[in-house]
């Protein structure tokens, strides 16, 4: 992002002297040249694409630990953030931090995070921890926690209140909506021109843990009444008649979605930034017990159409996906990659398995991006450590390549292969040209030259067809070989093999490869590499 320092900043009038002084202190307050809104744009494929500064944007996120959403902590973590190669920092904002006294807002933390993100030349996603954080009310202000009459809790089946605000309570909803609208209005005032903040998460893994639904008398009456007409797909009758054993989860989803829909709508009226919710997926392996194994009322996949209809101010429902096994990971991801809702994984882990699956996620057409959790105290690399985390390799390879890669990916011209246990040779088919991705040492034997696998299962590669005879290859610990399509005679000759990198989407060639570097397959080493290959089919 291009910036210029200024000594005066007239547009800060109206945001308060303290906020203006804090932002000016970093010397990076001026708007970037030709800055444009971040927004979701409808595509011909029926998906939404995130655009920032008028261009498609691939979100490569690093999420701060829950207690690290403070300016000093973001500053301390700057070296680790740089090593992550992320282009977006995802920082929590607790309701208790901005409205410690009802009706009195303190924007010190918000302004400090924005200023520090600008100093680090990073985009920012703010995570609103309001009524819900991991299906709990822990980030609500003390004045909310103490007033149990005005802000009632969910009551479990034994009649005991738990530490979750009831989604049926209008007072809680309205208080959260007022606070969120104030936050968004403040963002518009201090960041409406520079647009450091590109997206905002509304709540965090909303729903109820500790009860399948609210059993308070008022909720009980609603549960036994007819399902409201705005619950998509419902038929005449009460919740049990419509959803049987899934009735408690559907009931809570209806009220949670309407609650969050009201909060999001209030915020969007104040400042029209992209908004999303993240969901703790129901589909994780094990017993499916909403309220126990996953929050009851979240935007789970079987209720995704209803959730989106009840909360239209939410642009995207993203799924937090921590599974390390390929089958459940891809199953969960595909459940949220549906018309009108592009794939977005706001949270994933830091293992090698998560890095492989992140590579797969980012290669899916119209995927918004991914966020790795976390980088605060006790999570990920500290500022004194130098090793590169597995997902940092993904980000390093894709960050500058994204402007070149995204149009090809969304046009169906990208293939991806990631190594899994027992899967060391993966075909990549482009119609008239085939490739094989071979992971680990390649040995000749039965079935021809085949990869033997890497001990750490770290192989991953993205192949993009940039022209009929030109292919981009980027990844690590992979050996690739071209071949003519099945049934065709002849061979595929390597005309040129360029090693290089991207600078803001522009290919920069560093050297030409031949001989030993190409005779035994195109090799992407452990530290990662990007190649641009021109081929010719000889018949």
C-alpha positions in Angstrom: 0.0 0.0 0.0 1.4 3.3 -1.0 1.5 5.9 1.8 2.9 9.3 2.4 3.6 11.0 5.7 1.8 14.3 6.6 2.1 16.9 9.3 -1.5 17.9 9.2 -4.6 15.8 8.7 -7.8 17.8 8.4 -10.1 14.7 8.0 -9.4 13.7 11.6 -11.6 16.5 12.9 -14.6 15.0 14.6 -12.9 11.8 15.8 -11.6 13.3 19.0 -8.2 14.8 19.8 -6.8 11.7 21.6 -7.6 9.4 18.6 -6.2 11.9 16.1 -3.0 12.3 18.1 -2.6 8.6 18.4 -3.0 8.0 14.7 -0.8 11.0 13.7 2.0 9.7 16.0 2.8 6.9 13.7 3.2 9.3 10.7 1.2 7.1 8.4 -2.2 8.7 8.6 -2.7 9.9 5.1 -4.9 8.0 2.7 -3.2 5.7 0.2 -3.5 7.0 -3.3 -6.7 6.0 -5.1 -7.9 3.9 -2.2 -11.2 2.3 -2.7 -13.7 0.5 -0.5 -13.2 -3.1 0.4 -16.3 -5.0 -0.6 -17.6 -8.3 -1.8 -18.4 -8.4 -5.5 -20.8 -10.8 -7.2 -19.2 -13.0 -9.8 -20.6 -14.7 -12.9 -20.1 -18.0 -11.1 -22.6 -17.1 -8.4 -19.9 -16.5 -5.8 -18.8 -13.5 -3.9 -15.2 -12.2 -4.3 -13.4 -10.0 -1.8 -12.0 -6.9 -3.5 -9.7 -4.4 -1.8 -8.6 -1.2 -3.5 -10.6 -2.3 -6.5 -8.7 -5.6 -7.0 -9.4 -9.2 -6.0 -7.8 -9.9 -2.6 -6.6 -13.2 -1.2 -6.7 -12.9 2.6 -3.6 -14.6 4.2 -4.3 -14.0 7.8 -2.5 -14.3 11.1 -4.9 -14.1 14.1 -3.7 -12.7 17.4 -4.4 -14.7 20.5 -7.6 -13.8 22.3 -5.7 -11.7 24.9 -3.3 -10.1 22.4 -5.6 -7.6 20.8 -3.8 -4.6 22.2 -1.5 -2.1 20.5 1.6 -2.9 22.7 1.2 -6.7 22.0 0.8 -6.1 18.3 3.9 -4.1 18.3 5.8 -6.7 20.3 4.7 -9.4 17.8 5.8 -7.4 14.7 8.9 -9.6 14.0 6.8 -12.8 14.1 4.1 -11.3 12.0 6.7 -10.3 9.4 8.1 -13.9 9.4 4.5 -15.2 8.9 4.3 -13.4 5.5 0.6 -12.8 6.3 -1.0 -9.8 4.5 -3.7 -9.4 7.1 -3.6 -9.3 10.9 -6.8 -10.5 12.6 -7.2 -8.7 16.0 -9.9 -9.2 18.6 -11.8 -6.3 20.0 -13.7 -7.1 23.3 -16.9 -5.3 24.0 -15.7 -4.8 27.6 -12.6 -2.9 26.2 -14.6 -0.3 24.3 -17.7 0.3 26.5 -16.6 -0.2 30.1 -19.4 2.1 31.2 -22.7 1.9 29.4 -22.9 4.6 26.8 -19.3 5.7 27.2 -17.0 4.5 24.6 -13.2 4.3 24.8 -11.5 3.9 21.4 -7.9 3.8 22.7 -7.4 0.1 21.9 -9.1 0.4 18.5 -7.1 3.4 17.4 -3.8 1.9 18.7 -4.4 -1.3 16.7 -5.1 0.7 13.5 -2.0 2.9 14.0 0.2 -0.1 14.7 -1.1 -2.1 11.7 -0.4 0.9 9.5 3.1 1.1 10.9 3.6 -2.5 10.0 2.1 -2.1 6.5 -0.5 -4.7 7.2 -4.2 -4.9 6.5 -6.5 -5.4 9.5 -9.5 -7.5 10.3 -11.2 -6.7 13.5 -13.0 -9.5 15.4 -15.9 -8.2 17.5 -16.1 -10.3 20.7 -19.5 -9.0 21.9 -22.3 -11.3 23.1 -20.5 -14.4 22.0 -16.9 -15.6 22.1 -16.6 -19.4 21.7 -20.3 -19.7 22.7 -19.7 -17.8 26.0 -20.3 -14.3 27.2 -16.8 -13.7 28.7 -16.0 -10.6 26.7 -19.2 -8.7 27.7 -18.8 -5.6 29.9 -19.1 -5.9 33.7 -22.3 -3.9 33.6 -23.8 -6.6 31.4 -22.5 -9.5 33.5 -23.8 -8.0 36.7 -27.4 -7.3 35.5 -28.9 -10.7 35.2 -32.5 -9.4 35.1 -32.0 -7.0 32.2 -29.5 -9.3 30.4 -30.8 -12.9 31.1 -28.8 -16.0 30.7 -29.6 -19.2 28.9 -31.2 -21.6 31.3 -30.3 -25.3 30.9 -32.7 -28.3 31.1 -32.2 -28.5 34.9 -33.3 -24.9 35.3 -29.9 -23.4 36.0 -28.6 -20.3 34.2 -25.3 -20.7 32.4 -22.7 -18.1 31.3 -24.3 -17.5 27.9 -26.6 -14.5 27.1 -30.0 -15.7 25.9 -30.4 -14.9 22.1 -34.1 -14.3 22.8 -33.5 -11.2 25.0 -34.0 -8.0 23.1 -32.2 -5.8 25.7 -29.0 -7.8 25.2 -29.4 -7.7 21.4 -30.0 -3.9 21.4 -27.1 -3.2 23.7 -24.7 -5.2 21.5 -26.1 -3.6 18.4 -25.6 -0.1 19.8 -22.0 -0.9 20.7 -21.2 -2.5 17.4 -22.7 0.4 15.5 -20.6 2.8 17.5 -17.5 0.8 16.6 -18.3 0.8 12.9 -19.1 4.5 13.0 -15.7 5.2 14.6 -14.0 3.1 12.1 -15.6 5.1 9.3 -14.4 8.3 11.0 -10.8 7.3 11.6 -10.2 4.8 8.7 -12.8 5.6 6.1 -10.2 7.1 3.8 -7.2 4.9 4.5 -9.1 1.6 4.8 -6.6 -0.3 6.9 -9.5 -2.3 8.2 -10.8 -4.4 5.3 -13.4 -6.6 7.1 -15.0 -7.2 10.5 -16.1 -10.4 12.2 -19.4 -10.1 14.0 -19.2 -12.1 17.3 -17.1 -15.3 17.5 -18.3 -18.9 17.2 -21.8 -17.8 18.3 -24.2 -20.2 19.9 -24.6 -21.9 23.3 -22.4 -24.4 25.0 -23.7 -26.0 28.2 -27.3 -26.4 27.0 -29.0 -27.7 23.9 -31.3 -24.7 24.0 -32.7 -22.0 26.3 -35.2 -23.6 28.7 -36.3 -20.4 30.5 -40.1 -20.0 30.7 -40.2 -17.4 27.9 -38.0 -19.5 25.6 -40.1 -22.6 26.5 -43.2 -20.9 25.3 -41.6 -19.9 22.0 -40.2 -23.4 21.5 -43.7 -24.9 21.9 -45.3 -22.3 19.6 -45.5 -22.5 15.8 -42.2 -22.0 13.9 -42.2 -18.4 12.7 -42.9 -17.8 9.0 -39.4 -16.3 8.3 -37.7 -19.6 9.2 -37.0 -20.8 5.6 -38.4 -24.3 4.8 -40.5 -24.6 7.9 -44.0 -26.0 7.7 -47.0 -25.4 10.0 -46.4 -26.7 13.5 -44.1 -26.2 16.4 -40.3 -26.8 16.4 -40.4 -30.4 17.4 -43.0 -31.2 14.6 -40.7 -29.6 12.1 -37.3 -30.7 13.2 -37.7 -33.7 15.5 -34.5 -34.4 17.5 -32.8 -31.4 15.7 -35.5 -29.0 17.0 -33.4 -27.5 19.9 -30.5 -26.6 17.5 -32.9 -25.2 14.8 -34.7 -23.2 17.5 -31.5 -21.7 18.8 -30.1 -21.0 15.3 -33.3 -19.1 14.4 -32.9 -16.8 17.4 -29.1 -16.5 17.3 -29.2 -15.6 13.6 -31.9 -13.0 14.1 -29.9 -11.5 17.0 -26.7 -11.3 15.0 -28.5 -10.1 12.0 -29.7 -7.1 14.0 -26.2 -6.4 15.3 -24.7 -6.7 11.9 -27.4 -4.5 10.3 -26.8 -1.7 12.8 -23.1 -1.8 12.1 -23.5 -1.9 8.4 -25.8 1.2 8.5 -23.0 3.0 10.3 -20.2 1.8 7.9 -20.6 -0.5 4.9 -17.6 -2.7 5.4 -17.6 -6.5 4.6 -19.0 -8.4 7.6 -18.7 -12.1 8.3 -19.4 -14.6 11.0 -17.3 -17.6 11.9 -18.8 -20.9 12.9 -17.6 -23.8 15.1 -18.6 -26.6 12.7 -21.1 -29.3 13.8 -19.5 -31.8 11.5 -16.4 -32.5 13.6 -15.9 -36.3 14.1 -17.5 -37.8 17.2 -20.9 -37.6 18.8 -23.0 -34.8 17.4 -24.5 -33.2 20.5 -25.3 -29.5 19.8 -24.7 -27.6 23.1 -22.0 -30.1 24.0 -19.8 -31.1 21.1 -20.5 -27.8 19.3 -22.4 -24.7 20.0 -26.2 -24.9 19.6 -27.4 -22.1 17.4 -24.4 -21.4 15.2 -24.4 -21.2 11.5 -23.9 -25.0 11.0 -24.0 -26.2 7.4 -27.5 -27.9 7.5 -29.0 -24.5 8.7 -26.8 -22.3 6.5 -29.6 -21.2 4.1 -31.8 -20.3 7.0 -29.0 -18.4 8.8 -28.1 -16.4 5.7 -31.7 -15.5 5.1 -32.2 -14.4 8.7 -29.0 -12.3 8.8 -28.7 -10.7 5.4 -26.2 -8.0 6.6 -23.6 -10.8 7.0 -21.7 -11.2 3.7 -20.0 -14.5 4.3 -20.3 -17.4 6.8 -16.7 -18.7 7.4 -16.0 -22.1 8.9 -13.2 -22.5 11.5 -11.5 -25.7 10.4 -8.9 -27.3 12.6 -9.2 -30.9 11.4 -5.8 -32.5 10.4 -7.3 -35.4 8.5 -8.0 -34.7 4.9 -11.4 -36.3 4.6 -13.1 -34.3 7.4 -11.3 -31.2 6.6 -12.4 -31.1 2.9 -15.9 -32.3 3.9 -16.3 -29.4 6.3 -14.9 -26.9 3.8 -17.1 -28.0 0.9 -20.2 -27.8 3.1 -19.6 -24.0 3.3 -18.4 -23.6 -0.3 -21.9 -23.1 -1.8 -23.6 -20.7 -4.1 -23.7 -17.2 -2.5 -21.2 -18.2 0.1 -17.5 -18.5 -0.9 -15.1 -20.7 1.0 -13.5 -18.8 3.9 -11.6 -20.4 6.8 -11.1 -17.6 9.4 -9.3 -20.0 11.8 -7.1 -23.0 11.3 -4.1 -24.4 13.2 -0.4 -24.2 12.8 0.7 -27.8 12.1 2.1 -29.1 8.8 -1.3 -30.8 8.1 -3.0 -27.4 8.5 -0.4 -25.8 6.1 -1.2 -28.5 3.5 -4.9 -28.0 3.9 -4.4 -24.2 3.7 -2.7 -24.6 0.4 -5.7 -26.7 -0.8 -8.1 -24.1 0.5 -6.5 -21.2 -1.1 -6.5 -23.0 -4.5 -10.3 -23.5 -4.5 -12.1 -21.2 -6.9 -13.3 -18.0 -5.3 -11.9 -18.9 -1.9 -11.7 -15.7 0.2 -8.7 -16.8 2.2 -7.6 -18.4 5.5 -6.5 -17.2 9.0 -4.0 -19.1 11.1 -4.6 -18.9 14.9 -2.7 -17.6 16.9 0.4 -15.7 17.4 0.0 -14.3 20.9 1.7 -15.5 24.1 1.7 -19.3 24.2 0.8 -19.7 20.5 3.0 -19.9 17.4 6.4 -18.3 17.1 7.6 -15.6 19.5 9.6 -12.6 18.6 12.8 -14.3 19.5 12.4 -17.4 17.3 13.6 -17.5 13.7 12.1 -20.7 12.2 9.4 -20.4 9.6 6.1 -21.9 10.5 4.7 -24.3 7.9 1.9 -22.0 6.8 4.3 -19.1 6.4 5.8 -21.0 3.4 2.3 -21.0 1.8 1.9 -17.3 2.5 5.4 -16.5 1.2 4.7 -18.3 -2.1 1.2 -16.9 -2.7 1.2 -13.4 -1.3 2.8 -11.6 -4.2 1.6 -14.2 -6.8 -2.1 -13.6 -5.8 -2.9 -10.9 -8.4 -1.6 -13.2 -11.2 -3.0 -16.4 -9.7 -6.6 -15.4 -8.7 -8.1 -14.8 -12.1 -6.7 -18.1 -13.3 -7.9 -19.9 -10.2 -11.4 -18.5 -10.5 -11.6 -19.4 -14.2 -10.9 -23.0 -13.4 -7.3 -23.0 -14.6 -5.7 -24.1 -11.3 -5.0 -27.6 -10.0 -3.7 -28.4 -6.5 -2.1 -31.4 -5.0 -1.2 -31.9 -1.3 0.5 -34.9 0.2 -1.4 -37.1 2.6 -0.5 -40.3 4.4 -0.3 -43.0 1.7 -0.9 -40.5 -1.1 2.5 -39.6 -2.6 1.6 -39.5 -6.4 -1.3 -37.2 -7.5 -2.4 -36.7 -11.1 -3.2 -33.2 -12.3 -5.3 -33.1 -15.5 -5.8 -30.1 -17.7 -7.6 -31.7 -20.6 -5.0 -31.9 -23.2 -2.0 -32.0 -20.9 -1.4 -34.1 -17.8 1.0 -33.7 -14.9 1.8 -35.9 -12.0 2.9 -34.5 -8.6 5.3 -36.9 -6.9 6.2 -36.3 -3.3 9.5 -37.4 -1.7 12.3 -39.3 -3.5 11.3 -40.6 -6.9 12.3 -44.2 -7.6 11.7 -46.3 -10.7 10.0 -49.6 -10.3 6.6 -51.2 -10.8 4.3 -48.5 -12.2 7.2 -46.4 -13.4 9.0 -43.6 -11.5 7.0 -42.8 -8.4 7.4 -40.6 -5.3 8.1 -42.4 -2.1 6.6 -39.7 0.2 8.1 -37.2 2.6 8.5 -38.2 6.2 6.7 -35.0 7.4 4.1 -35.2 4.6 5.0 -31.6 3.6 4.6 -31.8 -0.2 2.2 -29.4 -1.8 1.9 -27.7 -5.1 -0.4 -25.4 -7.1 -0.3 -25.5 -10.9 -1.9 -22.8 -12.9 -2.3 -22.7 -16.7 -1.5 -19.1 -17.7 -1.7 -19.9 -21.5 -2.2 -23.0 -23.6 1.6 -23.7 -23.5 2.5 -21.9 -20.2 2.2 -23.1 -16.7 2.9 -21.6 -13.2 4.2 -24.1 -10.6 4.6 -23.1 -7.0 5.0 -25.3 -3.9 7.5 -27.3 -1.9 8.9 -30.9 -1.6 7.4 -31.9 -5.0 8.7 -33.4 -8.2 6.5 -32.7 -11.3 6.4 -34.3 -14.7 4.4 -33.3 -17.8 2.8 -35.9 -20.1 0.4 -35.8 -23.1 -3.2 -36.5 -22.4 -4.3 -40.1 -22.2 -4.5 -41.7 -25.6 -2.3 -39.1 -27.3 1.0 -40.1 -28.8 4.3 -38.3 -28.5 5.7 -36.3 -25.6 5.6 -32.9 -23.9 8.9 -31.0 -24.3 10.0 -28.4 -21.9 10.8 -25.3 -24.0 11.8 -23.0 -21.1 11.8 -23.4 -17.4 12.1 -20.1 -15.6 12.8 -19.8 -11.9 11.6 -16.6 -10.3 9.2 -14.8 -8.1 6.4 -12.3 -8.3 6.4 -8.6 -7.4 2.8 -7.3 -6.9 1.6 -9.9 -9.4 4.3 -9.4 -12.0 6.5 -12.3 -12.9 10.2 -11.6 -12.4 12.6 -14.2 -13.9 15.7 -15.0 -11.9 17.3 -17.7 -14.0 16.7 -20.4 -16.7 16.9 -24.0 -15.7 18.1 -26.9 -17.8 20.2 -30.1 -17.6 20.3 -31.7 -14.2 17.7 -29.2 -12.8 15.0 -30.5 -15.2 16.1 -33.9 -16.5 14.7 -35.8 -13.5 11.5 -33.8 -13.1 10.7 -30.3 -12.1 11.8 -30.1 -8.5 10.3 -27.8 -5.9 12.6 -28.0 -2.8 11.8 -28.0 0.9 12.1 -24.2 1.1 9.7 -23.7 -1.7 10.1 -22.5 -5.3 8.1 -20.9 -8.1 8.6 -21.9 -11.7 7.1 -20.6 -15.0 7.2 -23.4 -17.6 6.6 -23.2 -21.3 5.9 -26.6 -23.0 5.4 -27.9 -26.5 3.6 -31.1 -27.4 5.6 -33.3 -29.9 3.6 -35.8 -31.8 
